[in-house]
Amino acid sequence: MPSLDQATQPIDTSNLVPVSASPSASAPALYTGDQYPLNPNPFRRCPLPAIVVSPDDLRQFYQGGAIPQNRIMTPATISQNTGGTGTNVSNVLTFNSTSTTTTTTKVGTVQSASITTQTLSPGERYTTTIATSRTFAPLTVSVSSASRVELYATASAQTLDGSRANTVSPGPGTLQGLLLDVTIAASPMTWTVTPSLPAANGDSPQNALSYITVTNMGAASTTITATVKYVVMEQ
């Protein structure tokens, strides 16, 4: 092992011979645009930091590995409905009474719900439920013959108000849950609700329906079809 003094001595270069550059050696050719593939990869992206991919997906090489390029994975395609049999219905409610009504509910749209009673004698009442949204604004009430139509938020409100005549207004502070009370006895058999105010189901948990009472106000026994047109405010 050489001493410290020997190890720090200048290197003897007397026996070294300079080597000239090989005439066959040349600088690597620069990349030109003409060397780019005729059909570039449409999924290639600019050199950005990698996202969650494997190391094998992070590099692509053209021209024999001379041109390293980074890429990120292709974004997922957003599926869109282009037509055909697609639908944009957010909720479908079906209610069965003596007739069947299917109501498609979507906030802000105008919908209709109908029920048909059994044969009612003059003055006879028919109580059931009708498919509406949980909160709605009634627009019109239509009937097939002279009748009284009452809408309620709960079954208990419907029961408590059962004996009140159509000529008697509900006493102040004595009844909650009465949404609508109209008597239609002349053509056209449609009542326009003016002004229209929000109405809501009062069940807990809330249901997308209303409690309806239809009374035959005519002189003959008949079945009655009642239709409520409303604006959906909450499904």
BAFI-3210 file (N, C-alpha, C; in Angstrom, 3 decimals, decimal comma, padded with zeros to 6 digits):
// residues 235
n [1|2|3|4|5|6|7|8|9|10|11|12|13|14|15|16|17|18|19|20|21|22|23|24|25|26|27|28|29|30|31|32|33|34|35|36|37|38|39|40|41|42|43|44|45|46|47|48|49|50|51|52|53|54|55|56|57|58|59|60|61|62|63|64|65|66|67|68|69|70|71|72|73|74|75|76|77|78|79|80|81|82|83|84|85|86|87|88|89|90|91|92|93|94|95|96|97|98|99|100|101|102|103|104|105|106|107|108|109|110|111|112|113|114|115|116|117|118|119|120|121|122|123|124|125|126|127|128|129|130|131|132|133|134|135|136|137|138|139|140|141|142|143|144|145|146|147|148|149|150|151|152|153|154|155|156|157|158|159|160|161|162|163|164|165|166|167|168|169|170|171|172|173|174|175|176|177|178|179|180|181|182|183|184|185|186|187|188|189|190|191|192|193|194|195|196|197|198|199|200|201|202|203|204|205|206|207|208|209|210|211|212|213|214|215|216|217|218|219|220|221|222|223|224|225|226|227|228|229|230|231|232|233|234|235]
n.u [000,847|000,694|002,378|001,052|002,293|003,159|000,735|-000,375|001,063|001,581|000,036|001,760|002,040|003,579|003,665|001,256|-000,817|-002,364|-005,660|-007,132|-010,273|-012,636|-013,064|-015,510|-017,351|-020,163|-022,268|-025,426|-028,373|-030,674|-034,103|-036,727|-039,718|-040,677|-040,195|-042,132|-044,797|-047,087|-049,731|-050,615|-051,005|-054,230|-054,874|-052,809|-051,289|-050,083|-046,814|-047,436|-047,706|-047,914|-050,937|-052,971|-051,628|-049,910|-046,285|-045,461|-047,144|-046,374|-044,480|-043,726|-042,169|-040,740|-039,023|-037,071|-036,622|-035,427|-036,909|-038,327|-041,554|-044,055|-047,259|-050,731|-053,459|-056,286|-059,139|-062,236|-065,090|-067,979|-071,105|-073,876|-077,296|-078,559|-081,014|-083,728|-085,136|-084,716|-085,309|-086,141|-087,202|-087,685|-089,046|-091,610|-094,924|-097,520|-100,916|-103,593|-107,034|-110,485|-109,946|-106,950|-104,123|-101,274|-098,693|-096,207|-093,673|-091,947|-089,989|-091,312|-092,841|-096,079|-098,601|-101,125|-103,608|-105,929|-109,022|-111,618|-114,810|-116,882|-120,314|-122,280|-124,872|-127,137|-125,719|-124,043|-120,863|-117,420|-114,384|-110,865|-107,438|-105,278|-102,847|-100,359|-097,623|-095,317|-095,242|-097,091|-098,656|-101,908|-103,723|-106,066|-109,329|-111,199|-114,305|-116,505|-119,228|-121,755|-120,380|-118,702|-115,394|-112,860|-109,653|-107,151|-104,459|-103,859|-105,103|-106,503|-107,363|-109,129|-111,074|-112,008|-113,256|-115,399|-118,216|-118,931|-120,894|-121,071|-121,769|-120,828|-118,184|-114,920|-114,304|-112,295|-109,062|-109,840|-109,434|-106,889|-105,036|-106,824|-106,759|-108,067|-111,319|-113,923|-116,941|-118,493|-120,896|-121,865|-121,531|-118,539|-117,179|-114,993|-112,810|-110,874|-108,139|-107,679|-106,307|-103,476|-102,056|-099,276|-099,568|-099,339|-098,492|-099,257|-098,382|-096,224|-093,545|-093,423|-095,665|-096,158|-098,869|-102,361|-105,272|-108,509|-111,886|-114,888|-118,028|-121,244|-123,084|-125,199|-128,481|-128,921|-127,922|-124,532|-121,263|-118,255|-115,642|-112,793|-110,364|-107,236|-105,161|-101,836|-098,847|-095,687|-093,870|-092,274|-090,955]
n.v [-001,186|002,161|004,990|007,939|010,166|009,183|008,587|011,028|012,204|013,788|012,384|010,271|011,040|010,449|008,167|008,129|008,170|010,293|009,790|009,900|011,093|008,731|008,357|007,341|007,924|009,874|012,622|012,030|012,010|014,696|014,802|015,034|016,477|014,985|012,394|011,587|009,331|008,459|008,168|009,470|008,571|008,858|008,993|010,085|012,189|015,342|015,694|014,998|014,736|011,412|009,546|007,213|004,548|001,729|001,214|000,352|001,616|004,208|005,120|005,751|004,968|006,265|005,960|003,949|004,161|006,576|008,809|009,489|009,635|010,883|009,991|010,225|008,245|007,581|009,627|008,558|007,795|009,811|008,605|009,070|009,533|009,012|008,931|007,016|004,440|005,520|007,164|009,927|009,797|010,407|009,278|006,910|006,437|004,286|003,884|002,008|001,888|001,762|002,287|002,423|004,440|005,805|007,829|009,943|011,494|014,507|017,098|020,322|019,800|019,487|017,415|014,802|013,205|010,630|009,229|006,765|006,354|003,935|003,076|005,721|006,821|009,660|012,194|010,419|009,517|008,953|007,651|007,601|007,209|009,257|009,314|011,558|013,934|014,380|017,054|019,606|021,800|022,388|022,721|022,424|020,941|018,333|016,776|014,056|014,270|016,133|016,950|016,913|017,573|016,783|017,289|015,957|016,137|014,132|010,949|011,107|013,771|013,690|011,959|013,353|015,509|014,513|014,810|017,391|019,695|020,839|023,437|024,585|026,212|025,215|025,548|028,170|027,257|024,703|022,570|020,871|020,079|020,075|020,327|021,055|021,967|021,730|022,286|021,152|021,747|022,485|022,750|023,915|020,903|021,599|022,961|025,745|026,196|028,959|031,461|029,304|027,317|025,878|022,427|019,641|016,283|014,952|012,795|010,812|008,809|011,047|010,644|010,079|010,953|011,876|012,274|011,670|012,715|012,075|013,263|012,514|014,889|015,021|014,221|011,597|008,139|007,281|006,566|008,339|010,116|011,656|014,111|015,444|018,046|019,067|020,823|019,467|019,795|018,599|015,392]
n.w [000,000|-000,956|000,493|002,173|001,111|-001,325|-002,530|-002,989|-004,931|-008,177|-011,105|-013,321|-016,573|-018,724|-020,279|-021,580|-024,471|-026,762|-028,107|-031,214|-032,615|-033,880|-037,354|-038,244|-036,347|-035,444|-034,595|-033,031|-035,052|-035,245|-034,172|-036,496|-037,827|-039,930|-039,295|-037,616|-036,877|-039,512|-038,804|-036,068|-032,615|-031,437|-028,802|-027,410|-024,993|-023,689|-022,083|-018,964|-015,374|-014,139|-013,670|-011,828|-012,913|-014,368|-014,251|-016,786|-018,491|-018,696|-020,488|-023,898|-026,961|-029,882|-033,027|-032,506|-029,743|-029,380|-028,908|-026,222|-024,752|-022,615|-021,276|-020,266|-019,032|-021,157|-020,757|-019,211|-021,188|-021,292|-020,904|-022,997|-023,678|-026,765|-027,904|-029,232|-027,358|-024,889|-021,699|-019,576|-017,038|-013,674|-011,556|-011,030|-010,272|-009,313|-008,765|-007,509|-007,723|-008,166|-010,705|-012,684|-012,378|-013,785|-012,912|-013,973|-012,379|-012,149|-010,991|-011,360|-013,603|-015,207|-014,118|-014,131|-012,173|-011,623|-010,425|-010,352|-009,162|-007,461|-008,253|-007,213|-005,088|-005,101|-003,156|-001,867|-000,490|-001,449|-000,507|-000,829|-001,873|-003,906|-006,435|-006,102|-006,086|-003,314|-002,506|-004,024|-006,458|-006,927|-009,967|-011,622|-011,161|-012,365|-013,169|-014,010|-013,721|-011,865|-008,799|-005,581|-004,627|-002,438|-001,092|001,023|003,426|005,228|006,428|008,823|008,906|006,788|007,803|010,094|008,930|007,693|008,031|007,391|005,622|002,192|002,142|004,384|005,874|007,028|010,481|011,908|012,940|013,637|011,991|010,428|007,476|005,350|001,997|-000,350|-001,455|-003,432|-005,230|-008,066|-010,363|-012,782|-016,357|-017,964|-016,565|-014,846|-012,482|-012,000|-010,025|-008,267|-006,309|-006,931|-004,483|-002,653|-001,839|000,363|001,272|004,464|005,938|008,067|007,728|004,879|002,130|-001,399|-002,190|-002,003|000,053|-000,952|-001,270|-002,833|-003,633|-004,731|-006,302|-007,946|-009,400|-009,930|-009,659|-010,217|-011,613|-010,905|-012,328|-011,236|-011,789|-011,070|-011,865|-011,583|-010,489|-010,087|-007,175|-005,352|-005,435]
ca.u [000,000|001,551|002,274|000,236|003,066|003,151|-000,622|-000,745|001,949|000,917|000,031|002,748|001,368|004,587|003,415|-000,081|-000,841|-003,728|-006,424|-007,908|-011,661|-012,835|-013,720|-016,872|-018,253|-020,876|-023,280|-026,758|-029,225|-031,771|-035,436|-037,444|-041,147|-040,981|-040,041|-043,297|-045,660|-048,095|-051,007|-050,318|-051,929|-055,209|-055,025|-051,611|-051,450|-048,825|-046,066|-047,975|-047,463|-048,707|-052,004|-052,897|-051,404|-048,725|-045,070|-045,344|-048,003|-045,932|-043,525|-043,888|-040,947|-040,714|-037,681|-036,139|-036,354|-034,712|-037,816|-039,239|-042,702|-044,920|-048,687|-051,653|-054,483|-057,407|-060,275|-063,404|-066,116|-069,235|-072,195|-074,994|-078,438|-078,708|-082,376|-084,278|-086,132|-084,304|-086,276|-085,575|-088,187|-086,991|-089,798|-092,900|-095,822|-098,735|-101,906|-104,722|-108,328|-111,369|-109,246|-105,506|-103,514|-099,822|-098,283|-094,780|-093,443|-090,671|-090,158|-091,532|-093,712|-097,516|-099,046|-102,542|-103,930|-107,379|-109,647|-113,009|-115,522|-117,944|-121,589|-122,673|-126,218|-127,101|-125,289|-123,151|-119,456|-116,449|-113,077|-109,727|-106,243|-104,963|-101,389|-099,791|-096,290|-095,380|-095,618|-097,546|-099,536|-103,053|-104,090|-107,478|-110,038|-112,240|-115,157|-117,340|-120,601|-121,826|-119,824|-117,841|-114,086|-112,069|-108,324|-106,639|-103,060|-103,777|-106,346|-107,235|-108,054|-110,256|-112,106|-112,574|-114,033|-116,336|-119,628|-119,150|-121,574|-120,322|-122,178|-120,259|-116,727|-114,292|-114,087|-110,890|-108,312|-110,446|-109,108|-105,658|-104,902|-107,733|-106,004|-108,920|-112,730|-114,657|-118,162|-118,645|-122,236|-122,279|-120,555|-117,665|-116,972|-113,603|-112,593|-109,510|-107,748|-107,115|-104,893|-102,975|-101,100|-098,651|-100,231|-098,366|-098,921|-098,913|-098,005|-094,860|-092,854|-094,279|-095,965|-096,493|-100,294|-103,308|-106,515|-109,550|-113,290|-115,748|-119,443|-122,165|-123,981|-126,222|-129,805|-129,013|-126,768|-123,564|-119,847|-117,659|-114,190|-112,226|-108,985|-106,529|-103,955|-101,005|-097,423|-094,859|-092,917|-091,369|-091,371]
ca.v [000,000|003,351|005,924|009,115|011,053|008,622|008,628|012,393|012,699|013,910|011,180|010,275|010,955|010,361|007,004|008,197|008,569|010,785|008,997|010,762|010,658|007,793|009,033|006,818|008,402|011,102|013,006|011,477|012,896|015,316|014,378|015,934|016,221|013,973|011,050|011,263|008,360|009,049|008,137|009,627|007,977|009,886|009,025|010,627|013,437|016,041|015,121|015,417|013,737|010,195|009,259|005,847|003,574|000,918|001,789|000,008|002,496|005,591|005,499|005,292|005,311|006,262|006,010|003,058|004,558|007,849|009,903|009,091|010,513|010,507|010,154|009,799|007,361|008,242|009,822|007,723|008,419|010,098|007,989|009,955|008,934|009,686|008,813|005,666|004,131|006,069|008,019|010,769|009,786|010,293|008,464|006,478|006,027|003,657|003,727|001,195|001,962|001,128|002,457|002,461|005,658|005,842|009,226|010,149|012,724|015,181|018,419|021,401|019,405|019,417|016,031|014,557|011,986|010,405|008,055|006,537|005,797|002,967|003,764|006,469|007,390|011,097|012,529|009,408|009,890|007,905|008,065|006,777|008,033|009,539|009,427|012,872|014,016|014,705|018,467|019,956|022,968|021,999|023,685|022,252|019,728|018,015|015,635|013,594|014,708|017,036|016,327|017,666|016,932|017,289|016,707|016,070|015,772|012,919|010,190|011,582|015,003|013,283|011,380|014,386|016,466|013,737|015,181|018,809|019,917|021,707|024,826|024,998|026,358|024,678|026,576|028,556|026,575|023,431|021,493|020,947|019,030|020,235|020,935|021,560|021,615|022,408|021,653|021,450|021,274|023,019|022,613|022,734|020,275|021,839|024,087|026,248|026,561|030,301|031,214|027,968|027,337|024,569|021,431|018,603|015,140|015,175|011,563|010,716|009,588|011,638|009,791|010,778|010,750|012,720|011,596|012,333|012,370|012,491|013,151|012,671|016,022|014,971|013,700|010,181|007,328|007,218|006,562|009,660|010,188|012,936|014,287|016,589|018,440|019,768|021,003|018,730|020,644|017,658|014,051]
ca.w [000,000|-001,008|001,602|001,886|000,255|-002,674|-003,087|-003,349|-005,989|-009,489|-011,935|-014,404|-017,874|-019,786|-021,143|-022,160|-025,882|-027,109|-029,078|-032,101|-032,806|-034,985|-038,488|-038,463|-035,296|-035,770|-033,608|-033,359|-035,850|-034,512|-034,578|-037,393|-037,900|-040,950|-038,739|-036,794|-037,593|-040,380|-038,090|-034,630|-031,653|-031,040|-027,356|-026,802|-024,291|-023,463|-020,947|-017,684|-014,318|-014,297|-012,718|-011,317|-013,985|-014,097|-014,852|-018,200|-019,286|-018,581|-021,516|-025,275|-027,683|-031,340|-033,604|-031,835|-028,370|-029,338|-028,582|-025,135|-024,572|-021,500|-021,540|-019,215|-019,560|-021,816|-019,849|-019,459|-022,016|-020,603|-021,652|-023,259|-024,352|-028,052|-028,423|-029,234|-026,336|-023,607|-021,029|-018,538|-015,957|-012,407|-010,613|-011,563|-009,214|-009,798|-007,707|-007,959|-007,043|-009,127|-011,975|-012,495|-012,875|-013,724|-012,940|-014,053|-011,641|-012,290|-010,407|-012,311|-014,698|-014,928|-014,146|-013,841|-011,444|-011,714|-009,801|-010,739|-008,020|-007,705|-008,467|-006,020|-005,050|-004,837|-001,812|-001,299|-000,519|-001,771|-000,003|-001,241|-002,061|-005,300|-006,583|-006,406|-005,496|-001,886|-002,457|-005,363|-006,561|-007,751|-011,006|-011,964|-010,755|-013,346|-012,814|-015,123|-013,459|-010,720|-007,600|-004,676|-004,513|-001,316|-000,957|002,386|003,608|006,048|006,560|009,996|008,520|005,946|008,668|010,965|008,147|006,893|008,170|007,081|004,345|001,282|002,379|005,668|005,844|008,236|011,492|012,053|013,985|014,028|011,048|009,646|006,474|004,219|000,907|-001,425|-001,309|-004,504|-005,724|-009,492|-010,706|-014,081|-017,434|-018,059|-015,269|-014,446|-011,582|-012,014|-008,669|-008,318|-006,650|-006,613|-003,384|-002,442|-001,001|000,687|002,061|005,863|006,626|008,573|006,704|003,859|000,986|-002,643|-002,442|-001,268|000,421|-001,735|-001,044|-003,942|-003,263|-005,862|-006,092|-008,981|-009,047|-010,293|-009,282|-011,313|-011,266|-011,120|-012,533|-010,797|-012,245|-010,506|-012,592|-010,608|-010,768|-009,120|-006,451|-004,688|-005,839]
c.u [000,887|001,325|001,418|000,966|003,072|001,771|-001,018|000,155|001,172|001,056|001,040|002,029|002,351|004,334|002,031|-000,010|-002,234|-004,377|-007,258|-009,318|-011,775|-013,537|-015,137|-017,870|-018,890|-021,922|-024,643|-027,617|-030,344|-033,107|-036,086|-038,905|-041,516|-040,901|-041,231|-044,204|-046,733|-049,453|-050,741|-051,400|-052,936|-055,379|-053,799|-051,912|-050,090|-048,121|-046,544|-047,640|-048,413|-049,812|-051,904|-052,846|-050,175|-047,498|-044,941|-046,172|-047,466|-045,027|-043,960|-042,649|-041,188|-039,253|-036,688|-035,773|-035,647|-035,593|-038,759|-040,354|-043,549|-046,375|-049,466|-052,740|-055,631|-058,564|-061,445|-064,435|-067,386|-070,368|-073,345|-076,076|-078,695|-080,099|-082,871|-085,310|-085,744|-085,359|-085,592|-086,541|-087,461|-087,741|-091,143|-093,728|-097,073|-099,671|-103,109|-105,934|-109,290|-110,866|-107,769|-104,947|-102,007|-099,389|-096,769|-094,465|-092,049|-090,872|-090,293|-092,445|-095,169|-097,952|-100,533|-102,691|-105,443|-107,787|-111,079|-113,715|-116,375|-119,240|-122,053|-124,106|-126,104|-126,748|-124,315|-121,691|-118,585|-115,075|-112,009|-108,491|-105,996|-103,462|-101,000|-098,345|-096,421|-095,741|-095,965|-098,399|-100,704|-103,429|-105,568|-107,999|-111,161|-113,003|-116,032|-118,809|-120,607|-121,353|-119,014|-116,543|-113,329|-110,730|-107,812|-105,180|-102,898|-105,123|-107,168|-107,980|-109,270|-111,404|-112,790|-113,495|-115,176|-117,776|-119,923|-119,791|-120,783|-120,711|-121,597|-118,740|-116,128|-114,029|-112,621|-110,227|-108,848|-110,040|-107,799|-105,650|-105,898|-106,993|-106,894|-110,347|-113,513|-115,888|-118,376|-119,979|-122,704|-121,153|-119,849|-117,317|-115,521|-113,529|-111,117|-109,165|-107,016|-107,348|-104,490|-101,889|-100,479|-099,480|-099,244|-099,019|-098,427|-098,554|-096,565|-094,450|-093,807|-094,442|-096,335|-097,947|-101,092|-104,560|-107,670|-110,922|-114,106|-117,194|-120,300|-123,152|-125,086|-127,527|-129,939|-127,760|-125,827|-122,162|-119,272|-116,156|-113,721|-110,762|-108,414|-105,279|-103,144|-099,576|-096,620|-093,849|-091,918|-091,858|-091,823]
c.v [001,242|004,246|007,120|010,056|010,549|008,744|010,019|012,997|012,817|012,635|011,344|010,042|010,789|009,225|007,030|008,739|009,078|009,945|009,962|010,197|009,748|008,507|008,551|007,335|009,716|011,385|012,419|012,498|013,449|014,819|015,442|015,533|015,159|012,570|010,636|010,291|009,063|009,117|008,256|008,986|009,030|010,000|009,619|011,968|014,112|015,460|015,701|014,381|012,560|010,132|007,796|004,869|002,768|001,542|001,497|000,923|003,923|006,048|004,953|005,761|005,225|006,299|005,199|003,472|005,886|008,992|009,449|010,118|009,972|010,716|009,789|008,972|008,163|008,425|008,924|008,496|008,619|009,545|008,960|009,190|009,701|009,534|007,388|005,512|004,677|006,987|008,790|010,896|009,549|009,427|008,114|005,924|005,421|003,421|002,976|001,477|001,213|001,340|002,549|003,715|005,547|007,287|009,302|011,495|013,233|016,611|019,470|021,063|019,391|017,971|015,947|013,240|011,847|009,203|007,970|005,825|004,608|003,751|004,403|006,967|008,890|011,378|011,538|009,828|008,679|008,413|007,078|007,669|008,200|009,815|010,835|012,837|014,434|016,173|018,898|021,214|022,583|023,111|023,618|020,959|019,519|016,784|015,285|013,952|015,514|016,349|017,324|016,879|017,607|016,542|016,970|015,604|014,464|012,226|010,677|012,879|014,689|012,741|012,452|015,346|015,781|014,198|016,630|018,949|020,885|023,177|025,394|025,057|025,743|025,804|026,913|027,844|025,233|022,278|021,806|019,826|019,100|020,997|021,619|021,098|022,408|021,583|022,116|020,871|021,753|022,856|023,938|022,206|020,378|023,077|024,477|026,770|027,899|031,004|029,806|028,073|025,956|023,695|020,297|017,480|015,323|013,928|011,650|009,239|010,009|010,687|010,644|010,493|011,777|011,902|012,373|011,805|012,932|012,238|013,394|013,791|016,067|014,376|012,220|009,455|007,202|006,991|007,931|009,502|011,588|012,980|015,563|016,830|019,331|019,919|020,305|019,699|019,819|016,267|013,239]
c.w [000,000|000,200|001,181|000,939|-001,181|-003,329|-003,536|-004,412|-007,297|-010,308|-013,062|-015,713|-019,025|-020,750|-021,799|-023,582|-026,203|-028,197|-029,908|-032,269|-034,002|-036,131|-038,732|-037,435|-035,719|-034,706|-033,995|-034,096|-034,987|-035,045|-035,450|-037,447|-038,908|-040,401|-037,876|-037,544|-038,405|-039,698|-036,590|-033,771|-031,196|-029,531|-026,656|-026,144|-024,118|-022,246|-019,622|-016,620|-014,459|-013,267|-012,325|-012,482|-013,616|-014,747|-016,345|-019,084|-019,381|-019,713|-022,868|-026,035|-029,177|-031,783|-032,791|-030,431|-028,261|-028,871|-027,469|-024,979|-023,430|-021,889|-020,294|-019,854|-020,167|-020,840|-020,219|-020,281|-021,207|-021,448|-021,793|-023,994|-025,643|-028,639|-028,324|-028,147|-024,971|-023,024|-019,923|-017,371|-014,643|-011,401|-011,229|-010,420|-009,826|-008,629|-008,263|-007,089|-007,944|-010,547|-011,667|-013,136|-012,729|-013,901|-012,962|-013,436|-011,884|-011,846|-011,499|-013,464|-014,244|-015,118|-013,830|-013,097|-011,406|-010,889|-010,323|-009,592|-008,441|-007,957|-007,160|-006,159|-004,814|-003,373|-001,193|-001,499|-000,813|-001,343|-000,443|-001,254|-003,554|-005,397|-007,004|-005,930|-004,037|-001,645|-003,869|-005,289|-007,460|-008,725|-011,338|-011,362|-011,756|-012,891|-014,002|-014,943|-012,169|-009,445|-006,791|-004,520|-003,376|-001,286|000,450|002,435|004,376|006,084|007,743|009,682|007,662|006,798|009,520|010,215|007,392|006,937|007,786|005,704|003,486|001,437|003,671|005,536|007,102|009,224|011,638|013,220|014,379|013,123|010,337|008,625|005,353|003,120|-000,117|-001,179|-002,353|-004,861|-007,156|-009,939|-012,071|-015,091|-017,676|-016,676|-014,819|-013,574|-011,653|-010,630|-008,721|-006,983|-006,261|-005,556|-003,209|-001,514|-000,780|001,468|003,493|006,619|007,118|008,622|005,586|002,679|-000,226|-003,014|-001,652|-000,988|-000,211|-001,342|-002,193|-003,532|-004,499|-005,546|-007,146|-008,478|-009,339|-009,840|-010,478|-010,753|-011,621|-011,297|-012,166|-011,199|-011,653|-011,332|-011,676|-011,114|-009,681|-008,499|-005,669|-005,025|-004,641]
res [m|p|s|l|d|q|a|t|q|p|i|d|t|s|n|l|v|p|v|s|a|s|p|s|a|s|a|p|a|l|y|t|g|d|q|y|p|l|n|p|n|p|f|r|r|c|p|l|p|a|i|v|v|s|p|d|d|l|r|q|f|y|q|g|g|a|i|p|q|n|r|i|m|t|p|a|t|i|s|q|n|t|g|g|t|g|t|n|v|s|n|v|l|t|f|n|s|t|s|t|t|t|t|t|t|k|v|g|t|v|q|s|a|s|i|t|t|q|t|l|s|p|g|e|r|y|t|t|t|i|a|t|s|r|t|f|a|p|l|t|v|s|v|s|s|a|s|r|v|e|l|y|a|t|a|s|a|q|t|l|d|g|s|r|a|n|t|v|s|p|g|p|g|t|l|q|g|l|l|l|d|v|t|i|a|a|s|p|m|t|w|t|v|t|p|s|l|p|a|a|n|g|d|s|p|q|n|a|l|s|y|i|t|v|t|n|m|g|a|a|s|t|t|i|t|a|t|v|k|y|v|v|m|e|q]
***
